[in-house]
Structure formats: C-alpha cells, structure tokens
C-alpha cells in the first residue's frame, strides 16, 4: 500500500543523508525511524540505539547470523 504524506523538508534532507550512509532509500530510512520510534514508545526502558540494532539484526539472514556468546559465565 502506498500513501502520500507531507514531511518537513529539513527532515527529508536529514533522512536523505542518513539513508545514504545506511544504504537505504529515503523512504526506507523514514520507515526505519518510524519503527524505532514506535518500538521506543512501547519500550521506554530500552535505549533507542538498542532498539535500532535489534531491528536491524532481525532483518539479517539467518545463515549469516553468529551464535550468541555470553560475555561472562556464572561460576557454580
């Protein structure tokens, strides 16, 4: 579904710069920011950077994922 939305020119230019750095389209960048913002509102105790990284990790192909390795192990 495609919907036309008016967005401030300054925000579009910021999205254009971020999109270029993140290898996304401007539309994709704005959608990503919206998803991060929505998740941040739903999870106010989590840092936005953690949310953004989690969303990006969820889009990685499973075969490229690295196994989770805990930083420390509790001794018995």
N, CA, C and O atoms as a Maestro MAE file, in Angstrom:
{
 s_m_m2io_version
 :::
 2.0.0
}

f_m_ct {
 s_m_title
 :::
 protein
 m_atom[304] {
  # First column is atom index #
  i_m_mmod_type
  r_m_x_coord
  r_m_y_coord
  r_m_z_coord
  i_m_residue_number
  s_m_chain_name
  s_m_pdb_residue_name
  s_m_pdb_atom_name
  i_m_atomic_number
  :::
  1 25 0.838 -1.167 0.000 1 A "UNK " " N  " 7
  2 3 0.000 0.000 0.000 1 A "UNK " " CA " 6
  3 2 0.889 1.237 0.000 1 A "UNK " " C  " 6
  4 15 1.884 1.290 0.722 1 A "UNK " " O  " 8
  5 25 0.541 2.199 -0.782 2 A "UNK " " N  " 7
  6 3 1.301 3.435 -0.872 2 A "UNK " " CA " 6
  7 2 0.421 4.604 -0.442 2 A "UNK " " C  " 6
  8 15 -0.722 4.734 -0.879 2 A "UNK " " O  " 8
  9 25 0.980 5.455 0.428 3 A "UNK " " N  " 7
  10 3 0.253 6.609 0.940 3 A "UNK " " CA " 6
  11 2 1.150 7.831 0.827 3 A "UNK " " C  " 6
  12 15 2.336 7.764 1.153 3 A "UNK " " O  " 8
  13 25 0.604 8.928 0.375 4 A "UNK " " N  " 7
  14 3 1.365 10.168 0.314 4 A "UNK " " CA " 6
  15 2 1.278 10.876 1.657 4 A "UNK " " C  " 6
  16 15 0.199 10.986 2.240 4 A "UNK " " O  " 8
  17 25 2.425 11.361 2.150 5 A "UNK " " N  " 7
  18 3 2.486 12.032 3.442 5 A "UNK " " CA " 6
  19 2 3.355 13.268 3.289 5 A "UNK " " C  " 6
  20 15 4.403 13.219 2.645 5 A "UNK " " O  " 8
  21 25 2.926 14.373 3.879 6 A "UNK " " N  " 7
  22 3 3.745 15.592 3.875 6 A "UNK " " CA " 6
  23 2 4.735 15.507 5.026 6 A "UNK " " C  " 6
  24 15 4.362 15.248 6.170 6 A "UNK " " O  " 8
  25 25 5.997 15.728 4.705 7 A "UNK " " N  " 7
  26 3 7.055 15.702 5.718 7 A "UNK " " CA " 6
  27 2 7.896 16.958 5.544 7 A "UNK " " C  " 6
  28 15 8.188 17.373 4.422 7 A "UNK " " O  " 8
  29 25 8.277 17.553 6.654 8 A "UNK " " N  " 7
  30 3 9.093 18.752 6.653 8 A "UNK " " CA " 6
  31 2 10.344 18.554 5.797 8 A "UNK " " C  " 6
  32 15 10.986 17.505 5.865 8 A "UNK " " O  " 8
  33 25 10.689 19.559 4.995 9 A "UNK " " N  " 7
  34 3 11.849 19.467 4.101 9 A "UNK " " CA " 6
  35 2 13.151 19.178 4.848 9 A "UNK " " C  " 6
  36 15 14.012 18.448 4.356 9 A "UNK " " O  " 8
  37 25 13.284 19.756 6.031 10 A "UNK " " N  " 7
  38 3 14.503 19.530 6.822 10 A "UNK " " CA " 6
  39 2 14.628 18.064 7.204 10 A "UNK " " C  " 6
  40 15 15.714 17.490 7.123 10 A "UNK " " O  " 8
  41 25 13.514 17.452 7.623 11 A "UNK " " N  " 7
  42 3 13.533 16.039 7.988 11 A "UNK " " CA " 6
  43 2 13.859 15.163 6.779 11 A "UNK " " C  " 6
  44 15 14.585 14.176 6.902 11 A "UNK " " O  " 8
  45 25 13.330 15.517 5.630 12 A "UNK " " N  " 7
  46 3 13.610 14.755 4.417 12 A "UNK " " CA " 6
  47 2 15.100 14.833 4.068 12 A "UNK " " C  " 6
  48 15 15.701 13.827 3.690 12 A "UNK " " O  " 8
  49 25 15.688 16.004 4.191 13 A "UNK " " N  " 7
  50 3 17.115 16.155 3.901 13 A "UNK " " CA " 6
  51 2 17.959 15.365 4.906 13 A "UNK " " C  " 6
  52 15 18.963 14.760 4.529 13 A "UNK " " O  " 8
  53 25 17.560 15.367 6.182 14 A "UNK " " N  " 7
  54 3 18.271 14.568 7.184 14 A "UNK " " CA " 6
  55 2 18.136 13.081 6.868 14 A "UNK " " C  " 6
  56 15 19.090 12.318 7.016 14 A "UNK " " O  " 8
  57 25 16.945 12.676 6.433 15 A "UNK " " N  " 7
  58 3 16.725 11.277 6.058 15 A "UNK " " CA " 6
  59 2 17.543 10.913 4.826 15 A "UNK " " C  " 6
  60 15 18.055 9.798 4.727 15 A "UNK " " O  " 8
  61 25 17.668 11.840 3.896 16 A "UNK " " N  " 7
  62 3 18.459 11.587 2.681 16 A "UNK " " CA " 6
  63 2 19.924 11.325 3.048 16 A "UNK " " C  " 6
  64 15 20.546 10.406 2.516 16 A "UNK " " O  " 8
  65 25 20.470 12.136 3.958 17 A "UNK " " N  " 7
  66 3 21.869 11.953 4.373 17 A "UNK " " CA " 6
  67 2 22.045 10.639 5.135 17 A "UNK " " C  " 6
  68 15 23.001 9.900 4.895 17 A "UNK " " O  " 8
  69 25 21.117 10.351 6.056 18 A "UNK " " N  " 7
  70 3 21.207 9.107 6.823 18 A "UNK " " CA " 6
  71 2 21.011 7.901 5.919 18 A "UNK " " C  " 6
  72 15 21.686 6.885 6.086 18 A "UNK " " O  " 8
  73 25 20.094 8.002 4.964 19 A "UNK " " N  " 7
  74 3 19.829 6.892 4.045 19 A "UNK " " CA " 6
  75 2 21.064 6.553 3.225 19 A "UNK " " C  " 6
  76 15 21.366 5.381 2.997 19 A "UNK " " O  " 8
  77 25 21.766 7.570 2.791 20 A "UNK " " N  " 7
  78 3 22.977 7.334 2.003 20 A "UNK " " CA " 6
  79 2 24.018 6.595 2.842 20 A "UNK " " C  " 6
  80 15 24.670 5.672 2.355 20 A "UNK " " O  " 8
  81 25 24.171 7.000 4.095 21 A "UNK " " N  " 7
  82 3 25.150 6.367 4.982 21 A "UNK " " CA " 6
  83 2 24.740 4.945 5.359 21 A "UNK " " C  " 6
  84 15 25.597 4.090 5.579 21 A "UNK " " O  " 8
  85 25 23.443 4.692 5.432 22 A "UNK " " N  " 7
  86 3 22.924 3.388 5.859 22 A "UNK " " CA " 6
  87 2 22.567 2.477 4.682 22 A "UNK " " C  " 6
  88 15 22.081 1.364 4.884 22 A "UNK " " O  " 8
  89 25 22.806 2.945 3.456 23 A "UNK " " N  " 7
  90 3 22.498 2.179 2.242 23 A "UNK " " CA " 6
  91 2 21.011 1.825 2.163 23 A "UNK " " C  " 6
  92 15 20.640 0.692 1.858 23 A "UNK " " O  " 8
  93 25 20.173 2.825 2.446 24 A "UNK " " N  " 7
  94 3 18.728 2.678 2.340 24 A "UNK " " CA " 6
  95 2 18.193 3.741 1.387 24 A "UNK " " C  " 6
  96 15 18.903 4.678 1.023 24 A "UNK " " O  " 8
  97 25 16.944 3.585 0.993 25 A "UNK " " N  " 7
  98 3 16.266 4.652 0.267 25 A "UNK " " CA " 6
  99 2 15.806 5.675 1.306 25 A "UNK " " C  " 6
  100 15 15.790 5.385 2.502 25 A "UNK " " O  " 8
  101 25 15.437 6.862 0.852 26 A "UNK " " N  " 7
  102 3 14.917 7.874 1.769 26 A "UNK " " CA " 6
  103 2 13.634 7.339 2.417 26 A "UNK " " C  " 6
  104 15 13.437 7.482 3.624 26 A "UNK " " O  " 8
  105 25 12.784 6.738 1.627 27 A "UNK " " N  " 7
  106 3 11.555 6.151 2.157 27 A "UNK " " CA " 6
  107 2 11.883 5.072 3.191 27 A "UNK " " C  " 6
  108 15 11.264 5.020 4.254 27 A "UNK " " O  " 8
  109 25 12.847 4.220 2.884 28 A "UNK " " N  " 7
  110 3 13.244 3.172 3.816 28 A "UNK " " CA " 6
  111 2 13.797 3.734 5.112 28 A "UNK " " C  " 6
  112 15 13.562 3.178 6.184 28 A "UNK " " O  " 8
  113 25 14.539 4.844 5.018 29 A "UNK " " N  " 7
  114 3 15.107 5.466 6.215 29 A "UNK " " CA " 6
  115 2 14.004 6.027 7.108 29 A "UNK " " C  " 6
  116 15 14.030 5.838 8.324 29 A "UNK " " O  " 8
  117 25 13.044 6.712 6.509 30 A "UNK " " N  " 7
  118 3 11.948 7.276 7.286 30 A "UNK " " CA " 6
  119 2 11.109 6.161 7.912 30 A "UNK " " C  " 6
  120 15 10.668 6.287 9.055 30 A "UNK " " O  " 8
  121 25 10.885 5.075 7.174 31 A "UNK " " N  " 7
  122 3 10.159 3.930 7.733 31 A "UNK " " CA " 6
  123 2 10.932 3.327 8.906 31 A "UNK " " C  " 6
  124 15 10.341 2.967 9.924 31 A "UNK " " O  " 8
  125 25 12.251 3.218 8.761 32 A "UNK " " N  " 7
  126 3 13.078 2.671 9.839 32 A "UNK " " CA " 6
  127 2 12.975 3.553 11.077 32 A "UNK " " C  " 6
  128 15 12.784 3.044 12.182 32 A "UNK " " O  " 8
  129 25 13.101 4.871 10.907 33 A "UNK " " N  " 7
  130 3 12.975 5.793 12.031 33 A "UNK " " CA " 6
  131 2 11.609 5.650 12.698 33 A "UNK " " C  " 6
  132 15 11.511 5.698 13.924 33 A "UNK " " O  " 8
  133 25 10.562 5.477 11.904 34 A "UNK " " N  " 7
  134 3 9.215 5.329 12.466 34 A "UNK " " CA " 6
  135 2 9.122 4.044 13.290 34 A "UNK " " C  " 6
  136 15 8.525 4.040 14.366 34 A "UNK " " O  " 8
  137 25 9.707 2.957 12.791 35 A "UNK " " N  " 7
  138 3 9.684 1.693 13.535 35 A "UNK " " CA " 6
  139 2 10.465 1.804 14.839 35 A "UNK " " C  " 6
  140 15 10.030 1.298 15.873 35 A "UNK " " O  " 8
  141 25 11.610 2.461 14.789 36 A "UNK " " N  " 7
  142 3 12.409 2.653 16.008 36 A "UNK " " CA " 6
  143 2 11.631 3.501 17.001 36 A "UNK " " C  " 6
  144 15 11.587 3.183 18.189 36 A "UNK " " O  " 8
  145 25 11.019 4.572 16.525 37 A "UNK " " N  " 7
  146 3 10.250 5.449 17.396 37 A "UNK " " CA " 6
  147 2 9.070 4.743 18.030 37 A "UNK " " C  " 6
  148 15 8.809 4.907 19.222 37 A "UNK " " O  " 8
  149 25 8.358 3.962 17.244 38 A "UNK " " N  " 7
  150 3 7.213 3.222 17.784 38 A "UNK " " CA " 6
  151 2 7.676 2.212 18.827 38 A "UNK " " C  " 6
  152 15 7.065 2.097 19.889 38 A "UNK " " O  " 8
  153 25 8.757 1.474 18.535 39 A "UNK " " N  " 7
  154 3 9.278 0.495 19.489 39 A "UNK " " CA " 6
  155 2 9.799 1.185 20.752 39 A "UNK " " C  " 6
  156 15 9.663 0.644 21.850 39 A "UNK " " O  " 8
  157 25 10.391 2.371 20.610 40 A "UNK " " N  " 7
  158 3 10.893 3.113 21.772 40 A "UNK " " CA " 6
  159 2 9.735 3.565 22.660 40 A "UNK " " C  " 6
  160 15 9.849 3.535 23.885 40 A "UNK " " O  " 8
  161 25 8.639 3.979 22.061 41 A "UNK " " N  " 7
  162 3 7.471 4.363 22.863 41 A "UNK " " CA " 6
  163 2 6.866 3.161 23.575 41 A "UNK " " C  " 6
  164 15 6.373 3.281 24.697 41 A "UNK " " O  " 8
  165 25 6.903 2.000 22.919 42 A "UNK " " N  " 7
  166 3 6.373 0.782 23.524 42 A "UNK " " CA " 6
  167 2 7.298 0.216 24.600 42 A "UNK " " C  " 6
  168 15 6.856 -0.544 25.461 42 A "UNK " " O  " 8
  169 25 8.587 0.585 24.552 43 A "UNK " " N  " 7
  170 3 9.596 0.059 25.474 43 A "UNK " " CA " 6
  171 2 10.450 1.198 26.026 43 A "UNK " " C  " 6
  172 15 11.633 1.289 25.696 43 A "UNK " " O  " 8
  173 25 9.879 2.063 26.852 44 A "UNK " " N  " 7
  174 3 10.604 3.256 27.293 44 A "UNK " " CA " 6
  175 2 11.853 2.962 28.130 44 A "UNK " " C  " 6
  176 15 12.696 3.838 28.319 44 A "UNK " " O  " 8
  177 25 11.969 1.729 28.631 45 A "UNK " " N  " 7
  178 3 13.135 1.377 29.440 45 A "UNK " " CA " 6
  179 2 14.343 0.974 28.600 45 A "UNK " " C  " 6
  180 15 15.440 0.824 29.138 45 A "UNK " " O  " 8
  181 25 14.163 0.797 27.297 46 A "UNK " " N  " 7
  182 3 15.264 0.392 26.417 46 A "UNK " " CA " 6
  183 2 15.845 1.603 25.695 46 A "UNK " " C  " 6
  184 15 15.100 2.489 25.277 46 A "UNK " " O  " 8
  185 25 17.183 1.651 25.542 47 A "UNK " " N  " 7
  186 3 17.794 2.737 24.764 47 A "UNK " " CA " 6
  187 2 17.414 2.619 23.280 47 A "UNK " " C  " 6
  188 15 17.306 1.515 22.747 47 A "UNK " " O  " 8
  189 25 17.219 3.746 22.636 48 A "UNK " " N  " 7
  190 3 16.855 3.754 21.217 48 A "UNK " " CA " 6
  191 2 17.909 3.046 20.373 48 A "UNK " " C  " 6
  192 15 17.571 2.385 19.391 48 A "UNK " " O  " 8
  193 25 19.183 3.178 20.743 49 A "UNK " " N  " 7
  194 3 20.240 2.512 19.972 49 A "UNK " " CA " 6
  195 2 20.094 0.993 20.044 49 A "UNK " " C  " 6
  196 15 20.337 0.304 19.053 49 A "UNK " " O  " 8
  197 25 19.702 0.464 21.200 50 A "UNK " " N  " 7
  198 3 19.480 -0.980 21.337 50 A "UNK " " CA " 6
  199 2 18.317 -1.416 20.460 50 A "UNK " " C  " 6
  200 15 18.386 -2.452 19.799 50 A "UNK " " O  " 8
  201 25 17.257 -0.632 20.454 51 A "UNK " " N  " 7
  202 3 16.090 -0.940 19.630 51 A "UNK " " CA " 6
  203 2 16.463 -0.947 18.154 51 A "UNK " " C  " 6
  204 15 16.090 -1.863 17.420 51 A "UNK " " O  " 8
  205 25 17.202 0.078 17.714 52 A "UNK " " N  " 7
  206 3 17.607 0.172 16.310 52 A "UNK " " CA " 6
  207 2 18.468 -1.025 15.916 52 A "UNK " " C  " 6
  208 15 18.255 -1.627 14.864 52 A "UNK " " O  " 8
  209 25 19.435 -1.369 16.759 53 A "UNK " " N  " 7
  210 3 20.310 -2.507 16.460 53 A "UNK " " CA " 6
  211 2 19.521 -3.814 16.434 53 A "UNK " " C  " 6
  212 15 19.791 -4.685 15.606 53 A "UNK " " O  " 8
  213 25 18.555 -3.955 17.327 54 A "UNK " " N  " 7
  214 3 17.727 -5.163 17.360 54 A "UNK " " CA " 6
  215 2 16.893 -5.283 16.092 54 A "UNK " " C  " 6
  216 15 16.788 -6.369 15.522 54 A "UNK " " O  " 8
  217 25 16.299 -4.179 15.645 55 A "UNK " " N  " 7
  218 3 15.511 -4.210 14.416 55 A "UNK " " CA " 6
  219 2 16.367 -4.565 13.207 55 A "UNK " " C  " 6
  220 15 15.940 -5.323 12.336 55 A "UNK " " O  " 8
  221 25 17.583 -4.012 13.158 56 A "UNK " " N  " 7
  222 3 18.480 -4.338 12.044 56 A "UNK " " CA " 6
  223 2 18.895 -5.805 12.091 56 A "UNK " " C  " 6
  224 15 18.969 -6.465 11.054 56 A "UNK " " O  " 8
  225 25 19.164 -6.315 13.289 57 A "UNK " " N  " 7
  226 3 19.575 -7.712 13.429 57 A "UNK " " CA " 6
  227 2 18.461 -8.664 13.012 57 A "UNK " " C  " 6
  228 15 18.729 -9.734 12.465 57 A "UNK " " O  " 8
  229 25 17.223 -8.282 13.266 58 A "UNK " " N  " 7
  230 3 16.096 -9.136 12.900 58 A "UNK " " CA " 6
  231 2 15.957 -9.279 11.384 58 A "UNK " " C  " 6
  232 15 15.364 -10.246 10.905 58 A "UNK " " O  " 8
  233 25 16.495 -8.334 10.636 59 A "UNK " " N  " 7
  234 3 16.414 -8.373 9.176 59 A "UNK " " CA " 6
  235 2 17.573 -9.133 8.529 59 A "UNK " " C  " 6
  236 15 17.541 -9.398 7.327 59 A "UNK " " O  " 8
  237 25 18.602 -9.489 9.318 60 A "UNK " " N  " 7
  238 3 19.735 -10.223 8.766 60 A "UNK " " CA " 6
  239 2 19.313 -11.645 8.430 60 A "UNK " " C  " 6
  240 15 18.521 -12.245 9.157 60 A "UNK " " O  " 8
  241 25 19.838 -12.190 7.331 61 A "UNK " " N  " 7
  242 3 19.532 -13.586 7.001 61 A "UNK " " CA " 6
  243 2 20.048 -14.524 8.093 61 A "UNK " " C  " 6
  244 15 21.143 -14.325 8.620 61 A "UNK " " O  " 8
  245 25 19.266 -15.536 8.428 62 A "UNK " " N  " 7
  246 3 19.633 -16.475 9.496 62 A "UNK " " CA " 6
  247 2 20.984 -17.145 9.245 62 A "UNK " " C  " 6
  248 15 21.755 -17.366 10.178 62 A "UNK " " O  " 8
  249 25 21.263 -17.464 7.992 63 A "UNK " " N  " 7
  250 3 22.523 -18.167 7.690 63 A "UNK " " CA " 6
  251 2 23.754 -17.293 7.919 63 A "UNK " " C  " 6
  252 15 24.867 -17.813 8.007 63 A "UNK " " O  " 8
  253 25 23.572 -15.972 8.017 64 A "UNK " " N  " 7
  254 3 24.692 -15.070 8.278 64 A "UNK " " CA " 6
  255 2 24.816 -14.712 9.757 64 A "UNK " " C  " 6
  256 15 25.751 -14.019 10.157 64 A "UNK " " O  " 8
  257 25 23.875 -15.185 10.559 65 A "UNK " " N  " 7
  258 3 23.873 -14.847 11.982 65 A "UNK " " CA " 6
  259 2 24.993 -15.587 12.716 65 A "UNK " " C  " 6
  260 15 25.324 -16.726 12.389 65 A "UNK " " O  " 8
  261 25 25.556 -14.926 13.693 66 A "UNK " " N  " 7
  262 3 26.579 -15.540 14.531 66 A "UNK " " CA " 6
  263 2 25.921 -16.008 15.822 66 A "UNK " " C  " 6
  264 15 25.001 -15.353 16.314 66 A "UNK " " O  " 8
  265 25 26.367 -17.113 16.372 67 A "UNK " " N  " 7
  266 3 25.757 -17.601 17.602 67 A "UNK " " CA " 6
  267 2 26.017 -16.655 18.773 67 A "UNK " " C  " 6
  268 15 27.057 -16.000 18.837 67 A "UNK " " O  " 8
  269 25 25.075 -16.594 19.678 68 A "UNK " " N  " 7
  270 3 25.209 -15.763 20.867 68 A "UNK " " CA " 6
  271 2 26.235 -16.373 21.812 68 A "UNK " " C  " 6
  272 15 26.179 -17.564 22.116 68 A "UNK " " O  " 8
  273 25 27.167 -15.555 22.272 69 A "UNK " " N  " 7
  274 3 28.166 -15.997 23.241 69 A "UNK " " CA " 6
  275 2 28.096 -15.044 24.426 69 A "UNK " " C  " 6
  276 15 28.382 -13.856 24.279 69 A "UNK " " O  " 8
  277 25 27.716 -15.555 25.618 70 A "UNK " " N  " 7
  278 3 27.637 -14.675 26.782 70 A "UNK " " CA " 6
  279 2 28.994 -14.080 27.128 70 A "UNK " " C  " 6
  280 15 30.023 -14.728 26.941 70 A "UNK " " O  " 8
  281 25 29.000 -12.863 27.628 71 A "UNK " " N  " 7
  282 3 30.263 -12.211 27.997 71 A "UNK " " CA " 6
  283 2 30.871 -12.847 29.242 71 A "UNK " " C  " 6
  284 15 32.089 -12.992 29.342 71 A "UNK " " O  " 8
  285 25 30.040 -13.213 30.161 72 A "UNK " " N  " 7
  286 3 30.543 -13.845 31.399 72 A "UNK " " CA " 6
  287 2 29.691 -15.060 31.704 72 A "UNK " " C  " 6
  288 15 28.532 -15.154 31.300 72 A "UNK " " O  " 8
  289 25 30.287 -15.969 32.415 73 A "UNK " " N  " 7
  290 3 29.550 -17.149 32.855 73 A "UNK " " CA " 6
  291 2 29.562 -17.170 34.371 73 A "UNK " " C  " 6
  292 15 30.580 -16.890 35.005 73 A "UNK " " O  " 8
  293 25 28.431 -17.501 34.933 74 A "UNK " " N  " 7
  294 3 28.353 -17.590 36.386 74 A "UNK " " CA " 6
  295 2 29.042 -18.873 36.831 74 A "UNK " " C  " 6
  296 15 28.813 -19.938 36.257 74 A "UNK " " O  " 8
  297 25 29.881 -18.772 37.850 75 A "UNK " " N  " 7
  298 3 30.541 -19.971 38.365 75 A "UNK " " CA " 6
  299 2 29.629 -20.643 39.388 75 A "UNK " " C  " 6
  300 15 28.870 -19.982 40.097 75 A "UNK " " O  " 8
  301 25 29.719 -21.951 39.448 76 A "UNK " " N  " 7
  302 3 28.860 -22.719 40.373 76 A "UNK " " CA " 6
  303 2 29.475 -22.853 41.717 76 A "UNK " " C  " 6
  304 15 28.887 -23.466 42.607 76 A "UNK " " O  " 8
  :::
 }
 m_bond[303] {
  # First column is bond index #
  i_m_from
  i_m_to
  i_m_order
  :::
  1 1 2 1
  2 2 3 1
  3 3 4 2
  4 3 5 1
  5 5 6 1
  6 6 7 1
  7 7 8 2
  8 7 9 1
  9 9 10 1
  10 10 11 1
  11 11 12 2
  12 11 13 1
  13 13 14 1
  14 14 15 1
  15 15 16 2
  16 15 17 1
  17 17 18 1
  18 18 19 1
  19 19 20 2
  20 19 21 1
  21 21 22 1
  22 22 23 1
  23 23 24 2
  24 23 25 1
  25 25 26 1
  26 26 27 1
  27 27 28 2
  28 27 29 1
  29 29 30 1
  30 30 31 1
  31 31 32 2
  32 31 33 1
  33 33 34 1
  34 34 35 1
  35 35 36 2
  36 35 37 1
  37 37 38 1
  38 38 39 1
  39 39 40 2
  40 39 41 1
  41 41 42 1
  42 42 43 1
  43 43 44 2
  44 43 45 1
  45 45 46 1
  46 46 47 1
  47 47 48 2
  48 47 49 1
  49 49 50 1
  50 50 51 1
  51 51 52 2
  52 51 53 1
  53 53 54 1
  54 54 55 1
  55 55 56 2
  56 55 57 1
  57 57 58 1
  58 58 59 1
  59 59 60 2
  60 59 61 1
  61 61 62 1
  62 62 63 1
  63 63 64 2
  64 63 65 1
  65 65 66 1
  66 66 67 1
  67 67 68 2
  68 67 69 1
  69 69 70 1
  70 70 71 1
  71 71 72 2
  72 71 73 1
  73 73 74 1
  74 74 75 1
  75 75 76 2
  76 75 77 1
  77 77 78 1
  78 78 79 1
  79 79 80 2
  80 79 81 1
  81 81 82 1
  82 82 83 1
  83 83 84 2
  84 83 85 1
  85 85 86 1
  86 86 87 1
  87 87 88 2
  88 87 89 1
  89 89 90 1
  90 90 91 1
  91 91 92 2
  92 91 93 1
  93 93 94 1
  94 94 95 1
  95 95 96 2
  96 95 97 1
  97 97 98 1
  98 98 99 1
  99 99 100 2
  100 99 101 1
  101 101 102 1
  102 102 103 1
  103 103 104 2
  104 103 105 1
  105 105 106 1
  106 106 107 1
  107 107 108 2
  108 107 109 1
  109 109 110 1
  110 110 111 1
  111 111 112 2
  112 111 113 1
  113 113 114 1
  114 114 115 1
  115 115 116 2
  116 115 117 1
  117 117 118 1
  118 118 119 1
  119 119 120 2
  120 119 121 1
  121 121 122 1
  122 122 123 1
  123 123 124 2
  124 123 125 1
  125 125 126 1
  126 126 127 1
  127 127 128 2
  128 127 129 1
  129 129 130 1
  130 130 131 1
  131 131 132 2
  132 131 133 1
  133 133 134 1
  134 134 135 1
  135 135 136 2
  136 135 137 1
  137 137 138 1
  138 138 139 1
  139 139 140 2
  140 139 141 1
  141 141 142 1
  142 142 143 1
  143 143 144 2
  144 143 145 1
  145 145 146 1
  146 146 147 1
  147 147 148 2
  148 147 149 1
  149 149 150 1
  150 150 151 1
  151 151 152 2
  152 151 153 1
  153 153 154 1
  154 154 155 1
  155 155 156 2
  156 155 157 1
  157 157 158 1
  158 158 159 1
  159 159 160 2
  160 159 161 1
  161 161 162 1
  162 162 163 1
  163 163 164 2
  164 163 165 1
  165 165 166 1
  166 166 167 1
  167 167 168 2
  168 167 169 1
  169 169 170 1
  170 170 171 1
  171 171 172 2
  172 171 173 1
  173 173 174 1
  174 174 175 1
  175 175 176 2
  176 175 177 1
  177 177 178 1
  178 178 179 1
  179 179 180 2
  180 179 181 1
  181 181 182 1
  182 182 183 1
  183 183 184 2
  184 183 185 1
  185 185 186 1
  186 186 187 1
  187 187 188 2
  188 187 189 1
  189 189 190 1
  190 190 191 1
  191 191 192 2
  192 191 193 1
  193 193 194 1
  194 194 195 1
  195 195 196 2
  196 195 197 1
  197 197 198 1
  198 198 199 1
  199 199 200 2
  200 199 201 1
  201 201 202 1
  202 202 203 1
  203 203 204 2
  204 203 205 1
  205 205 206 1
  206 206 207 1
  207 207 208 2
  208 207 209 1
  209 209 210 1
  210 210 211 1
  211 211 212 2
  212 211 213 1
  213 213 214 1
  214 214 215 1
  215 215 216 2
  216 215 217 1
  217 217 218 1
  218 218 219 1
  219 219 220 2
  220 219 221 1
  221 221 222 1
  222 222 223 1
  223 223 224 2
  224 223 225 1
  225 225 226 1
  226 226 227 1
  227 227 228 2
  228 227 229 1
  229 229 230 1
  230 230 231 1
  231 231 232 2
  232 231 233 1
  233 233 234 1
  234 234 235 1
  235 235 236 2
  236 235 237 1
  237 237 238 1
  238 238 239 1
  239 239 240 2
  240 239 241 1
  241 241 242 1
  242 242 243 1
  243 243 244 2
  244 243 245 1
  245 245 246 1
  246 246 247 1
  247 247 248 2
  248 247 249 1
  249 249 250 1
  250 250 251 1
  251 251 252 2
  252 251 253 1
  253 253 254 1
  254 254 255 1
  255 255 256 2
  256 255 257 1
  257 257 258 1
  258 258 259 1
  259 259 260 2
  260 259 261 1
  261 261 262 1
  262 262 263 1
  263 263 264 2
  264 263 265 1
  265 265 266 1
  266 266 267 1
  267 267 268 2
  268 267 269 1
  269 269 270 1
  270 270 271 1
  271 271 272 2
  272 271 273 1
  273 273 274 1
  274 274 275 1
  275 275 276 2
  276 275 277 1
  277 277 278 1
  278 278 279 1
  279 279 280 2
  280 279 281 1
  281 281 282 1
  282 282 283 1
  283 283 284 2
  284 283 285 1
  285 285 286 1
  286 286 287 1
  287 287 288 2
  288 287 289 1
  289 289 290 1
  290 290 291 1
  291 291 292 2
  292 291 293 1
  293 293 294 1
  294 294 295 1
  295 295 296 2
  296 295 297 1
  297 297 298 1
  298 298 299 1
  299 299 300 2
  300 299 301 1
  301 301 302 1
  302 302 303 1
  303 303 304 2
  :::
 }
}
